[in-house]
Every structure is written in structure tokens, then in C-alpha cells.
Amino acid sequence: MSENAAPETEQQFGLQKIYIKDMSFESPNAPQVFTQEWAPEVEVQLQVRQQQLDELNWEVELQLTVTAKAEQQIIYLVELKQAGIFTMQNIPEEHQGHLLGSYCPNILFPFAREAVSDLVGKGGFPQLLLAPVNFDALYMQQLEQQGGQELPGSIN
């Protein structure tokens, strides 16, 4: 009987929903850019944000800005907010930061990568495959920049 009853302190983590919150594509110099030699410089900016929705649910948002330029001329600009709703119950506070700042973005990134690739292709440009991102390293770097405090949720 005790095998079927879940204790109140059982830790639970789950993904409820993945969705695109906002997405835009601009090619301000089309159609002229299609007649030029294709040798763009691509810059990717990445941010992770999270907000608590209620006692158990968090929204994690992965914001990507991809800018392709050639000779200081913008070829295209992609802005994407890929988000997800995650449930955490009885997760110790020292582990929540790592889950929200690293683990959840790792789940969202492949969806964002696919959306960016599709959008660039539909804009008439060659497919863009974003390089993998080490969210663990980014999370640790962010924590260190916040004052060199002890790194909560770090995994050895």
C-alpha cells in the first residue's frame, strides 16, 4: 500500500508546453541582396529569461537574435522567443536555478534552432543551422558574473 502512495516531498519536474511566443524576420535590402555575392557574417545573441507563473509552474523563454550582414549591410534579421512551461514540485531551491537556467534552455534550443532555420529558408536564403550551445557553461558564467557567489545547483 505504501508503494502506491507518493510522499509529499517527492521531487517532480515536467514539461507542460513548448511554444513560440514571438517571431519576426526582416530582409530590409531585398531583393538587391539576392544579386550580390553570398558571404555574410552571422551574429547570434542569446538570452534566457524565466518567470514564475504560479506555485508550481515556470515559463522559461529563450530569446535569439540572428543578424546576417555583408559589408555592414543587413541581409536578414531574425528575432525569436521560444518558450516553455515547466512544472517543478518539491525541488530544492539550490537546484531550481540550474534547472531553469540550463536544463530548460537545453530542451528549448532544438525547437528554436529549427524555427530559425525554417524562417531563414522561407526568406529565400540558404539554410542556417545554429551551432549547439553549452547552457551549463553559460549558466555558470552568469553566476560568476553576479558576484562570485557559491554556485547553486552546480553539478560535479
N, CA and C of each residue as an Amber inpcrd file, in Angstrom:
protein
   468
   0.8140000  -1.1840000   0.0000000   0.0000000   0.0000000   0.0000000
   0.8630000   1.2550000   0.0000000   1.9550000   1.2420000   0.7590000
   2.8220000   2.4150000   0.7920000   3.5780000   2.5940000  -0.5240000
   3.6800000   1.5460000  -1.3380000   4.3580000   1.6690000  -2.6260000
   3.5990000   2.5740000  -3.5790000   2.2730000   2.5780000  -3.5310000
   1.4490000   3.3660000  -4.4450000   1.2910000   4.8110000  -3.9850000
   1.4410000   5.0700000  -2.7080000   1.2620000   6.4220000  -2.1960000
   2.5620000   7.2040000  -2.3640000   2.4820000   8.3510000  -3.0570000
   3.6590000   9.1860000  -3.2770000   3.8310000  10.1090000  -2.0780000
   5.0040000  10.1370000  -1.5040000   5.2220000  11.0420000  -0.3820000
   5.1200000  12.4910000  -0.8360000   4.7400000  13.3710000   0.0860000
   4.5530000  14.7830000  -0.2520000   5.8540000  15.4450000  -0.6930000
   6.9860000  14.8980000  -0.3020000   8.2640000  15.5190000  -0.6390000
   8.8940000  14.9490000  -1.9060000   8.1510000  14.1560000  -2.6420000
   8.6850000  13.6000000  -3.8860000   8.9530000  14.7330000  -4.8720000
  10.1550000  14.7580000  -5.4240000  10.5250000  15.7900000  -6.3820000
   9.9400000  15.4640000  -7.7470000   9.3350000  16.4770000  -8.3650000
   8.7590000  16.3030000  -9.6980000   9.1710000  17.4750000 -10.5730000
   9.5520000  17.1440000 -11.7920000   9.8940000  18.1450000 -12.7890000
   9.2500000  17.6970000 -14.0880000   8.5590000  18.5940000 -14.7760000
   7.9140000  18.1950000 -16.0160000   7.7600000  19.3340000 -16.9920000
   7.6930000  18.9800000 -18.2410000   7.4600000  19.9220000 -19.3300000
   5.9710000  19.9070000 -19.6400000   5.3440000  21.0610000 -19.6030000
   3.9120000  21.1600000 -19.8890000   3.6300000  21.5870000 -21.3270000
   4.4270000  22.5150000 -21.8490000   4.1400000  23.0800000 -23.1720000
   5.3800000  23.7480000 -23.7330000   5.5670000  23.6400000 -25.0380000
   6.6050000  24.3790000 -25.7660000   5.8940000  25.1840000 -26.8460000
   6.2770000  26.4530000 -26.9870000   5.5760000  27.3110000 -27.9430000
   6.4720000  28.4710000 -28.3810000   6.1200000  29.0480000 -29.5210000
   6.7790000  30.2680000 -29.9880000   5.9620000  31.4280000 -29.4490000
   6.6360000  32.2880000 -28.6970000   5.9700000  33.4340000 -28.0870000
   5.9930000  34.6380000 -29.0280000   7.0870000  34.7850000 -29.7720000
   7.2250000  35.9030000 -30.6950000   8.2600000  35.5230000 -31.7390000
   8.0360000  35.9560000 -32.9840000   8.9670000  35.6290000 -34.0520000
   8.8600000  36.7000000 -35.1300000  10.0290000  37.1470000 -35.6330000
   9.9950000  38.0890000 -36.7420000  11.1860000  37.8430000 -37.6580000
  10.9960000  38.1970000 -38.9040000  12.0300000  38.0680000 -39.9290000
  12.0080000  39.3470000 -40.7550000  13.1760000  39.9060000 -40.9630000
  13.2900000  41.0970000 -41.8040000  14.4260000  40.9030000 -42.7860000
  14.2020000  41.3330000 -44.0010000  15.2510000  41.3980000 -45.0060000
  15.1260000  42.7730000 -45.6720000  15.6480000  43.7960000 -44.9840000
  15.3950000  45.1760000 -45.4190000  16.0080000  45.5510000 -46.7650000
  16.9720000  44.7800000 -47.2440000  17.6270000  45.1300000 -48.5050000
  17.3050000  44.1470000 -49.6260000  16.2090000  43.4120000 -49.4680000
  15.7640000  42.5310000 -50.5470000  15.0550000  43.3980000 -51.5810000
  15.1190000  43.1100000 -52.8190000  15.7080000  41.9540000 -53.4710000
  17.1690000  42.1400000 -53.8690000  17.7560000  43.3230000 -53.6090000
  19.1240000  43.5710000 -54.0430000  20.1240000  42.5750000 -53.4570000
  19.8940000  42.1140000 -52.2130000  20.8530000  41.1930000 -51.5920000
  20.9390000  39.8670000 -52.3390000  19.9160000  39.5270000 -53.0990000
  19.9250000  38.2570000 -53.8270000  20.8070000  38.3050000 -55.0720000
  21.2080000  39.4930000 -55.4730000  22.0550000  39.6200000 -56.6630000
  23.5300000  39.8020000 -56.2980000  23.8250000  39.8180000 -54.9950000
  25.1980000  40.0050000 -54.5390000  25.8320000  38.6720000 -54.1820000
  27.1700000  38.7000000 -54.0980000  27.8990000  37.5000000 -53.6830000
  27.5090000  37.1630000 -52.2460000  27.3380000  35.8710000 -51.9740000
  26.8640000  35.4150000 -50.6610000  28.0460000  35.1080000 -49.7510000
  28.3770000  36.0630000 -48.8710000  29.4550000  35.8620000 -47.8990000
  29.1330000  36.6590000 -46.6330000  28.0320000  36.3220000 -45.9700000
  27.6150000  37.1200000 -44.8150000  28.3970000  36.7790000 -43.5400000
  28.4200000  37.7230000 -42.6280000  28.8710000  37.4860000 -41.2650000
  27.6030000  37.3270000 -40.4390000  27.5260000  36.2540000 -39.6790000
  26.3200000  35.9810000 -38.8910000  26.6450000  36.1570000 -37.4130000
  25.8390000  36.9550000 -36.7500000  25.9880000  37.1970000 -35.3150000
  24.7470000  36.6580000 -34.6110000  24.9560000  35.9190000 -33.5250000
  23.8520000  35.3530000 -32.7570000  23.9280000  35.8860000 -31.3350000
  22.8370000  36.4560000 -30.8730000  22.7130000  36.8940000 -29.4830000
  21.6780000  36.0050000 -28.8160000  21.9390000  35.6540000 -27.5730000
  21.1140000  34.6840000 -26.8670000  20.8690000  35.1640000 -25.4480000
  19.6280000  35.0600000 -25.0100000  19.2650000  35.3830000 -23.6330000
  18.2750000  34.3440000 -23.1350000  18.3500000  34.0700000 -21.8400000
  17.3930000  33.1690000 -21.2020000  16.6990000  33.9580000 -20.1050000
  15.3960000  33.8940000 -20.1050000  14.6010000  34.5490000 -19.0650000
  13.6290000  33.5300000 -18.4840000  13.3120000  33.7350000 -17.2270000
  12.3140000  32.8790000 -16.6210000  11.4310000  33.6980000 -15.6900000
  10.1960000  33.2460000 -15.5840000   9.2750000  33.8880000 -14.6530000
   8.3740000  32.8220000 -14.0440000   8.0930000  32.9960000 -12.7660000
   7.2310000  32.0570000 -12.0710000   5.7830000  32.4180000 -12.3890000
   5.0200000  31.4360000 -12.8500000   3.6260000  31.6590000 -13.2140000
   2.6900000  31.4440000 -12.0260000   2.9870000  30.4380000 -11.2480000
   2.2290000  30.1400000 -10.0320000   3.1090000  29.2890000  -9.1310000
   2.5410000  28.6760000  -8.1320000   3.3300000  27.9250000  -7.1600000
   4.1750000  26.8180000  -7.7840000   3.6760000  26.1970000  -8.8530000
   4.3560000  25.0470000  -9.4350000   4.9480000  25.2840000 -10.8210000
   4.4540000  26.2900000 -11.5390000   4.7970000  26.4460000 -12.9550000
   5.6700000  27.6630000 -13.2260000   6.6310000  27.4420000 -14.1250000
   7.5600000  28.4780000 -14.5680000   7.5410000  28.5590000 -16.0800000
   7.6580000  29.7750000 -16.5960000   7.8780000  29.9570000 -18.0230000
   9.3600000  30.2520000 -18.2070000   9.9890000  29.5170000 -19.1070000
  11.3730000  29.7740000 -19.4900000  11.3390000  30.2040000 -20.9460000
  12.0130000  31.3100000 -21.2210000  11.9940000  31.8970000 -22.5530000
  13.4180000  32.0090000 -23.0740000  13.6330000  31.4670000 -24.2370000
  14.9190000  31.5390000 -24.9210000  14.7700000  32.5880000 -26.0210000
  15.5190000  33.6840000 -25.9080000  15.4480000  34.7640000 -26.8880000
  16.6710000  34.7130000 -27.7830000  16.4290000  34.6280000 -29.0770000
  17.5180000  34.5910000 -30.0600000  17.3690000  35.7610000 -31.0200000
  18.4880000  36.4210000 -31.2890000  18.5340000  37.4280000 -32.3390000
  19.6680000  37.0260000 -33.2700000  19.3410000  36.8060000 -34.5290000
  20.3300000  36.4000000 -35.5240000  20.3940000  37.4960000 -36.5750000
  21.5950000  38.0530000 -36.7510000  21.7860000  39.1170000 -37.7290000
  22.8380000  38.6720000 -38.7390000  22.4640000  38.7060000 -40.0190000
  23.4090000  38.4030000 -41.0990000  23.7060000  39.6990000 -41.8290000
  25.0070000  40.0110000 -41.9300000  25.4390000  41.2470000 -42.5840000
  26.5060000  40.9440000 -43.6220000  26.5650000  41.7940000 -44.6260000
  27.6490000  41.7730000 -45.6120000  28.0260000  43.2230000 -45.8510000
  29.2910000  43.5280000 -45.5770000  29.7910000  44.8990000 -45.7460000
  28.8970000  45.9130000 -45.0210000  28.5930000  45.6380000 -43.7730000
  27.7760000  46.4910000 -42.8940000  26.3350000  46.6620000 -43.3670000
  25.9230000  45.9050000 -44.3550000  24.5480000  45.9510000 -44.8400000
  23.8080000  44.7460000 -44.2800000  22.6500000  44.9780000 -43.6730000
  21.8840000  43.8730000 -43.1110000  21.2550000  43.0650000 -44.2400000
  21.5460000  41.7820000 -44.2160000  20.9540000  40.8700000 -45.1970000
  19.6310000  40.3530000 -44.6480000  19.6750000  39.8490000 -43.4040000
  18.4330000  39.4890000 -42.7200000  18.6170000  39.5730000 -41.2160000
  17.4850000  39.6900000 -40.5480000  17.4370000  39.7720000 -39.1040000
  16.2990000  38.8750000 -38.6290000  16.6240000  37.9440000 -37.7320000
  15.6240000  37.0400000 -37.1700000  15.5800000  37.2800000 -35.6660000
  14.3850000  37.4560000 -35.1450000  14.1810000  37.5580000 -33.6990000
  13.1630000  36.4960000 -33.3010000  13.5140000  35.7250000 -32.3020000
  12.6630000  34.6130000 -31.8850000  12.6290000  34.5180000 -30.3680000
  11.4440000  34.3040000 -29.8340000  11.2690000  33.9800000 -28.4250000
  10.6020000  32.6080000 -28.3780000  11.4040000  31.5990000 -28.0920000
  10.9290000  30.2190000 -27.9480000  10.7270000  29.9960000 -26.4590000
   9.5630000  29.5430000 -26.0650000   9.2680000  29.4340000 -24.6340000
   8.7100000  28.0630000 -24.2900000   8.7160000  27.7980000 -23.0070000
   8.1430000  26.5660000 -22.4940000   7.6250000  26.7750000 -21.0890000
   6.6590000  25.9790000 -20.7170000   6.1440000  25.9880000 -19.3490000
   6.6070000  24.7000000 -18.6940000   7.2610000  24.8640000 -17.5580000
   7.8330000  23.7440000 -16.8220000   7.2620000  23.7210000 -15.4140000
   6.9920000  22.5190000 -14.9180000   6.4650000  22.3400000 -13.5710000
   7.5670000  21.8040000 -12.6740000   7.6970000  22.4350000 -11.5060000
   8.6490000  21.9670000 -10.5030000   7.9150000  21.8570000  -9.1740000
   8.0260000  20.6990000  -8.5690000   7.3900000  20.4900000  -7.2710000
   8.3950000  19.8300000  -6.3340000   8.5700000  20.4380000  -5.1810000
   9.4700000  19.9350000  -4.1420000  10.9270000  19.8450000  -4.6080000
  11.3130000  20.7160000  -5.5320000  12.7070000  20.7900000  -5.9730000
  13.4160000  21.7540000  -5.0260000  14.5190000  21.3310000  -4.4050000
  15.2400000  22.2340000  -3.5070000  15.6410000  23.5230000  -4.2400000
  15.5520000  24.6250000  -3.5340000  15.8260000  25.9350000  -4.1310000
  17.2140000  26.0100000  -4.7600000  18.1870000  25.3350000  -4.1660000
  19.5500000  25.3930000  -4.6990000  19.6850000  24.6770000  -6.0470000
  18.6960000  23.8920000  -6.4400000  18.7270000  23.2020000  -7.7380000
  17.8190000  23.8670000  -8.7740000  16.9140000  24.7230000  -8.3240000
  15.9710000  25.3530000  -9.2470000  16.6670000  26.2480000 -10.2630000
  17.6740000  26.9920000  -9.8240000  18.3830000  27.8880000 -10.7420000
  19.0240000  27.1350000 -11.8940000  19.6490000  26.0090000 -11.5930000
  20.2900000  25.2150000 -12.6400000  19.2520000  24.6490000 -13.6060000
  18.1370000  24.1700000 -13.0750000  17.0820000  23.6470000 -13.9520000
  16.5650000  24.7350000 -14.8950000  16.2540000  25.9130000 -14.3250000
  15.6710000  26.9930000 -15.1150000  16.6840000  27.6790000 -16.0300000
  17.9430000  27.7550000 -15.5890000  18.9440000  28.4810000 -16.3570000
  19.7470000  27.6550000 -17.3280000  19.6850000  26.3250000 -17.2030000
  20.4890000  25.4680000 -18.0710000  19.6830000  24.3220000 -18.6700000
  19.0530000  23.5310000 -17.8130000  18.3510000  22.3420000 -18.2890000
  17.1770000  22.7010000 -19.2090000  16.3440000  23.6510000 -18.7910000
  15.1850000  24.0460000 -19.6120000  15.6070000  24.6660000 -20.9510000
  16.5900000  25.5930000 -20.9690000  17.0360000  26.1090000 -22.2690000
  17.5780000  25.0160000 -23.1910000  18.2190000  23.9880000 -22.6160000
  18.6810000  22.8600000 -23.4300000  17.5150000  22.1460000 -24.0980000
  16.3940000  22.0880000 -23.4240000  15.1940000  21.4730000 -24.0080000
  14.6300000  22.3580000 -25.1210000  14.6270000  23.6720000 -24.9100000
  14.0240000  24.6060000 -25.8650000  14.8710000  24.8490000 -27.1140000
  16.1980000  24.7510000 -26.9830000  17.0800000  25.1530000 -28.0780000
  16.8310000  24.4200000 -29.4020000  16.6470000  23.1050000 -29.4180000
  16.4040000  22.4620000 -30.7270000  15.1550000  22.9950000 -31.4430000
  14.1400000  23.3690000 -30.6900000  12.9360000  23.9380000 -31.3010000
  13.2300000  25.3230000 -31.8680000  14.0070000  26.1180000 -31.1390000
  14.3910000  27.4440000 -31.6190000  15.2860000  27.3310000 -32.8490000
  16.1960000  26.3850000 -32.8160000  17.1190000  26.1680000 -33.9450000
  16.3410000  25.8230000 -35.2150000  15.3510000  24.9570000 -35.0740000
  14.5290000  24.5770000 -36.2190000  13.7110000  25.7600000 -36.7380000
  13.1370000  26.5490000 -35.8320000  12.3230000  27.6970000 -36.2380000
  13.1680000  28.7240000 -36.9950000  14.3820000  29.0030000 -36.5040000
  15.2700000  29.9550000 -37.1790000  15.6380000  29.4320000 -38.5640000
  15.9950000  28.1610000 -38.6550000  16.3730000  27.5710000 -39.9350000
  15.2260000  27.6510000 -40.9480000  14.0270000  27.3080000 -40.5090000
  12.8580000  27.3660000 -41.3960000  12.5740000  28.7930000 -41.8560000
  12.6620000  29.7320000 -40.9280000  12.3490000  31.1190000 -41.2490000
  13.3580000  31.7010000 -42.2500000  14.6410000  31.4240000 -42.0400000
  15.6780000  31.9070000 -42.9610000  15.4640000  31.2900000 -44.3470000
  15.1660000  29.9960000 -44.3940000  14.9120000  29.3280000 -45.6810000
  13.7050000  29.8930000 -46.3970000  12.6430000  30.1730000 -45.6510000
  11.4380000  30.7460000 -46.2610000  11.6570000  32.1840000 -46.7020000
  12.6990000  32.8200000 -46.1390000  13.0540000  34.1680000 -46.5730000
  13.8690000  34.1710000 -47.8590000  14.1620000  32.9690000 -48.3840000
  14.8770000  32.8710000 -49.6480000  16.3830000  32.7240000 -49.5130000
  16.8520000  32.4730000 -48.3100000  18.2820000  32.3840000 -48.0640000
  18.6880000  30.9380000 -47.7960000  19.9980000  30.6350000 -47.9150000
  20.4660000  29.2840000 -47.6010000  20.1740000  28.9430000 -46.1310000
  19.9340000  27.6790000 -45.9120000  19.6220000  27.1870000 -44.5680000
  20.6820000  27.6250000 -43.5620000  20.2380000  28.0390000 -42.3770000
  21.1440000  28.4260000 -41.3040000  20.9620000  27.4440000 -40.1570000
  22.0110000  26.6960000 -39.8450000  21.9770000  25.7830000 -38.7120000
  22.8130000  26.3880000 -37.5940000  22.1420000  26.7740000 -36.5220000
  22.8430000  27.3490000 -35.3810000  23.6900000  26.2820000 -34.6990000
  24.8610000  26.6710000 -34.2780000  25.7580000  25.7510000 -33.5710000
  25.1660000  25.4150000 -32.2060000  25.4600000  24.2230000 -31.7000000
  24.9860000  23.8650000 -30.3530000  25.5010000  24.8660000 -29.3190000
  24.7500000  25.0150000 -28.2360000  25.0850000  25.9500000 -27.1680000
  25.2760000  25.1670000 -25.8760000  26.3220000  25.4760000 -25.1450000
  26.5710000  24.8510000 -23.8430000  25.9190000  25.7210000 -22.7730000
  24.6610000  25.4310000 -22.4610000  23.9290000  26.2290000 -21.4890000
  24.4670000  26.0510000 -20.0770000  25.0720000  24.9060000 -19.7830000
  25.6920000  24.7250000 -18.4700000  26.8040000  25.7440000 -18.2850000
  27.6650000  25.8980000 -19.2800000  28.7690000  26.8500000 -19.1910000
  28.2520000  28.2880000 -19.1210000  27.2360000  28.6120000 -19.8960000
  26.6690000  29.9570000 -19.8620000  26.0540000  30.2620000 -18.5020000
  25.3860000  29.2790000 -17.9260000  24.7640000  29.4580000 -16.6160000
  25.8370000  29.6990000 -15.5520000  26.8910000  28.8980000 -15.5700000
  27.9730000  29.0590000 -14.6010000  28.6560000  30.4220000 -14.7720000
  28.8610000  30.8320000 -16.0060000  29.4790000  32.1290000 -16.2850000
  28.6020000  33.2570000 -15.7420000  27.3040000  33.1520000 -15.9410000
  26.3690000  34.1630000 -15.4520000  26.4120000  34.2420000 -13.9260000
  26.4640000  33.1100000 -13.2650000  26.5330000  33.1020000 -11.8050000
  27.8220000  33.7380000 -11.3020000  28.9250000  33.4470000 -11.9670000
  30.2070000  34.0330000 -11.5740000  30.1920000  35.5450000 -11.7360000
  29.5360000  36.0300000 -12.7890000  29.4600000  37.4680000 -13.0370000
  28.5650000  38.1700000 -12.0200000  27.7140000  37.4220000 -11.3430000
  26.8110000  38.0040000 -10.3550000  27.4580000  38.0750000  -8.9800000
  28.7700000  38.1160000  -8.9190000  29.4380000  38.3570000  -7.6650000
  30.2740000  37.2280000  -7.1350000  30.5150000  36.2160000  -7.9130000
  31.3560000  35.1160000  -7.4760000  30.8010000  34.3580000  -6.2920000
  29.4970000  34.3580000  -6.1480000  28.8550000  33.6350000  -5.0610000
  29.0110000  32.1340000  -5.2900000  28.7360000  31.3860000  -4.2290000
  28.7430000  29.9310000  -4.3740000  27.7370000  29.5750000  -5.4610000
  28.0870000  28.6330000  -6.3060000  27.2650000  28.3110000  -7.4670000
  26.1810000  27.3230000  -7.0880000  24.9490000  27.8070000  -6.8570000
  23.8750000  26.8810000  -6.5110000  23.5190000  25.9930000  -7.6900000
  23.1900000  24.7690000  -7.4110000  22.7410000  23.8580000  -8.4460000
  23.8440000  23.3380000  -9.3460000  25.0970000  23.5780000  -8.9940000
  26.1650000  23.0960000  -9.8540000  26.2970000  21.5870000  -9.7470000
  26.6990000  20.9930000 -10.8310000  26.8350000  19.5380000 -10.8910000
  28.3140000  19.2190000 -11.0520000  28.8230000  18.3570000 -10.2220000
  30.2370000  17.9650000 -10.2920000  30.4000000  16.7490000 -11.1720000
